[in-house]
Amino acid sequence: MLDRIDLHIEVPGVPYKELRSKDGGAGSAEMRERVAAARALQQQRGFYNANIPSRLVRKLSALDDAGERTLEMAVRKMGLSARAHDRILKVARTIADLDRAETVLAKHLAEAVQYRSLDRNYWT
């Protein structure tokens, strides 16, 4: 069942000092701009990342050597299914789009893998 959910993350409470910090982080307007730019990139490719057909997901989410190693290690260690593999690629492609990166880098893939933590941590 979890295989069909792209993001599984645990969100801890924010410590008081961070709530009161003067550094507010990225604002809503900045985040909205990043998301709009990422969606525009996806439209140019012809698909929003969630709708990339299985036959094209590997092409549109091509990995460098470090990314290939990261994904292989995650698939082996976490025992991920083919569906989870493709969903990780789509999420990594989205992270790369938000980063305005043309290619999916190992850091994008590692972040996407982290969002699958419930696959094995809590449900096996």
C-alpha positions as CSV (number, residue, x, y, z in Angstrom):
1,M,0.0,0.0,0.0
2,L,2.8,2.5,0.9
3,D,4.2,1.8,-2.6
4,R,1.5,4.0,-4.0
5,I,2.4,7.0,-1.8
6,D,5.3,9.1,-3.1
7,L,6.4,10.9,0.0
8,H,6.5,9.5,3.5
9,I,8.1,11.8,6.0
10,E,8.0,12.3,9.8
11,V,7.6,15.9,10.7
12,P,8.9,16.7,14.2
13,G,7.7,19.8,16.1
14,V,9.7,23.0,15.6
15,P,11.9,23.9,18.6
16,Y,10.9,27.2,20.3
17,K,14.2,28.9,19.4
18,E,13.6,28.3,15.7
19,L,10.0,29.6,16.0
20,R,11.4,32.8,17.5
21,S,14.4,33.1,15.2
22,K,14.8,36.3,13.2
23,D,15.7,34.2,10.1
24,G,12.3,33.2,8.8
25,G,13.7,31.0,6.0
26,A,12.1,31.1,2.6
27,G,8.9,33.0,2.4
28,S,5.7,31.9,0.7
29,A,6.3,34.2,-2.3
30,E,9.7,32.8,-2.9
31,M,8.5,29.2,-2.6
32,R,5.6,30.0,-5.0
33,E,8.1,31.3,-7.6
34,R,10.2,28.2,-7.3
35,V,7.2,25.9,-7.7
36,A,5.9,27.9,-10.7
37,A,9.3,27.8,-12.3
38,A,9.5,24.0,-11.8
39,R,6.0,23.4,-13.2
40,A,6.9,25.6,-16.2
41,L,10.0,23.3,-16.8
42,Q,7.7,20.3,-16.6
43,Q,5.2,21.7,-19.0
44,Q,8.0,22.3,-21.5
45,R,8.9,18.6,-21.2
46,G,5.3,17.7,-22.0
47,F,4.4,16.1,-18.6
48,Y,4.1,17.1,-15.0
49,N,6.5,14.8,-13.2
50,A,3.7,12.8,-11.5
51,N,2.3,12.0,-14.9
52,I,5.5,10.9,-16.7
53,P,4.8,7.6,-18.5
54,S,6.8,4.6,-17.2
55,R,8.4,4.2,-20.5
56,L,9.9,7.8,-20.3
57,V,10.7,8.1,-16.6
58,R,14.3,6.9,-17.0
59,K,14.9,9.1,-20.0
60,L,13.5,12.3,-18.4
61,S,15.3,11.5,-15.1
62,A,18.7,10.4,-16.4
63,L,21.2,10.0,-13.6
64,D,24.9,10.6,-13.4
65,D,27.2,7.8,-12.1
66,A,26.9,8.9,-8.5
67,G,23.1,9.0,-8.8
68,E,23.1,5.4,-10.3
69,R,25.1,4.2,-7.4
70,T,22.8,5.9,-4.9
71,L,19.7,4.5,-6.4
72,E,21.1,1.0,-6.7
73,M,22.1,1.0,-3.1
74,A,18.7,2.3,-2.0
75,V,16.9,-0.4,-4.1
76,R,19.1,-3.1,-2.7
77,K,19.1,-2.1,1.0
78,M,15.4,-1.1,1.2
79,G,14.2,-3.9,-1.1
80,L,12.2,-1.4,-3.2
81,S,9.7,-2.4,-5.9
82,A,9.8,-1.3,-9.5
83,R,6.9,1.0,-8.7
84,A,8.9,2.6,-5.8
85,H,12.0,2.9,-8.1
86,D,10.0,4.9,-10.7
87,R,8.4,7.1,-8.0
88,I,11.8,7.9,-6.5
89,L,13.0,8.9,-10.0
90,K,9.9,11.2,-10.4
91,V,10.4,12.8,-7.0
92,A,14.1,13.3,-7.7
93,R,13.2,14.9,-11.0
94,T,10.9,17.3,-9.2
95,I,13.6,18.1,-6.6
96,A,16.0,18.8,-9.5
97,D,13.4,21.0,-11.1
98,L,13.0,23.0,-7.9
99,D,16.8,23.3,-7.8
100,R,16.7,24.5,-11.5
101,A,19.0,21.7,-12.4
102,E,18.9,20.2,-15.9
103,T,20.0,16.8,-14.7
104,V,19.1,14.7,-11.7
105,L,22.1,14.7,-9.4
106,A,23.0,12.3,-6.7
107,K,21.9,14.8,-4.0
108,H,18.5,15.1,-5.6
109,L,18.2,11.3,-5.6
110,A,19.4,11.0,-2.0
111,E,16.7,13.5,-0.9
112,A,14.0,11.6,-2.8
113,V,15.1,8.3,-1.2
114,Q,14.9,9.9,2.2
115,Y,11.2,10.7,1.5
116,R,10.6,6.9,1.2
117,S,11.8,6.2,4.8
118,L,8.5,4.7,5.9
119,D,8.9,2.0,3.2
120,R,11.2,0.1,5.5
121,N,11.5,1.9,8.8
122,Y,8.0,1.4,10.2
123,W,6.1,-1.0,8.0
124,T,8.2,-4.1,7.6
